[in-house]
Amino acid sequence: MTRQPLGIAVVGLGYWGPNLVRNLHEIDAADVVSVCDRRSEQLSRVKRRYPSVEGTQRFEDVLANPRVDAVAVATPVGTHFDLAAAALRAGKHVFVEKPLAASSEKAQELIELAEDRGLVLMPGHTFLYSPPVNLIRKLIDTGELGEIYSISTSRVNLGLHQPDVSVAWDLGPHDFSILRYWLNETPTHVSALSRSCIMPGTPDVAFINLEFPSGTIAHVEISWLAPSKLRRTTIIGSRKMVVYDDTSSEPVRVFDSGVMVNEPETFGEYQLAYRTGDILSPRVDAQEPLELELSDFCQAILSGDSPRSSAELGLDVVRMIEAVDSSLEGNGSRVDIAEFRVGIS
Ligand SMILES: NC(=O)c1ccc[n+]([C@@H]2O[C@H](COP(=O)([O-])OP(=O)(O)OC[C@H]3O[C@@H](n4cnc5c(N)ncnc54)[C@H](O)[C@@H]3O)[C@@H](O)[C@H]2O)c1
């Protein structure tokens, strides 16, 4: 029997970790019993807000704490594997912020550790819980948009330059997880172009092309170097088109627009009919994705069901980022993602 509420520890209290603590406090199935950060100032900041929660600078204390059923990791990506593996070996369920690990081998190792022990391992792909993203998934799944021809997306703003990872490892997981979730497939080929404008060796702008087995093509633009914040995705379907702007109060707009090809009267004379119909802005629920995501983590532990943001999806996302890196090493070469398919043992 799993106890309720679940005792949860949050490790890493920098920029993102305090958001996990705040949202977990809103969830009935969760009880934040411990918070951990190596840096005392980060720890004190959170402890001031939640004085009854135990605080420690030593991760070992979290692992040894019998009140901790699950660990939520919000530390830099280079540390994800060691912390998550140690928590799984100590018998704790693990939520680990995106990306799941710094390589597909490490991500696969975590999946096997969790499976062997019957524990939940969930990567934090927050956008899979975003109401607009789910509304669009429904439009795709029900066939309302028709065949998805192409998707282009811009996720750019000024900063924050990360000291240890490229923009592809930092922002890429958001678009890659959304595309994987919408299309329910991983790309076959990836090619990318990037530039390290500010810090040598750390790409801060990237243009990435993805080709999917169904024929859909996607273009992802990510950058820490842009004058204003853009979170804009355009989806072109054979029946309808969608513009998703995550910064807008009307985040999803469905365009009843398209092109029809009429049968040629004589050989080669195609008649194209352009259709520009209504533009609809469906109502979107105002729920915080992070709270929905952490609730799903708790439910996965309690029910044994796989969370929407599954470890397998997390592994696919890591493989997509590795393919981007490989393309960049090959000066923008078109990389077959099968090279990064880690063997399931
Ligand atoms: N889901 C999202 O939308 C979202 C948004 C931002 C960041 N993130 C993810 O959250 C993670 C953290 O990012 P951040 O921007 O908060 O980083 P950050 O550098 O601001 O904070 C990381 C914290 O982890 C602590 N830390 C590092 N190693 C530790 C260890 N071994 N034990 C205890 N504490 C340790 C550091 O002292 C620091 O306070 C990353 O994986 C990032 O990709 C996710």
The ligand as an ORCA input file, in Angstrom:
! r2SCAN-3c Opt
* xyz 0 1
  N       9.772     22.691    -17.113
  C      10.176     23.926    -17.321
  O       9.461     24.740    -17.935
  C      11.515     24.362    -16.825
  C      11.836     25.718    -16.736
  C      13.105     26.070    -16.257
  C      14.009     25.091    -15.908
  N      13.663     23.782    -16.030
  C      14.627     22.710    -15.686
  O      14.862     22.737    -14.281
  C      16.212     22.309    -14.010
  C      16.889     23.362    -13.149
  O      16.984     24.566    -13.881
  P      17.194     25.969    -13.128
  O      17.122     27.003    -14.177
  O      16.306     26.044    -11.931
  O      18.732     25.818    -12.635
  P      19.451     26.675    -11.500
  O      20.908     26.599    -11.804
  O      18.802     28.007    -11.338
  O      19.163     25.854    -10.158
  C      19.699     24.580     -9.922
  C      19.882     24.407     -8.409
  O      20.296     23.056     -8.163
  C      21.233     23.078     -7.093
  N      22.038     21.838     -7.159
  C      22.898     21.470     -8.141
  N      23.398     20.236     -7.846
  C      22.849     19.840     -6.678
  C      22.975     18.680     -5.866
  N      23.784     17.665     -6.224
  N      22.258     18.602     -4.724
  C      21.443     19.631     -4.358
  N      21.282     20.768     -5.082
  C      21.980     20.872     -6.228
  C      22.044     24.338     -7.343
  O      22.679     24.764     -6.142
  C      20.969     25.319     -7.812
  O      20.422     26.084     -6.754
  C      16.862     22.069    -15.381
  O      16.767     20.704    -15.703
  C      15.990     22.873    -16.335
  O      15.994     22.343    -17.647
  C      12.444     23.408    -16.453
*
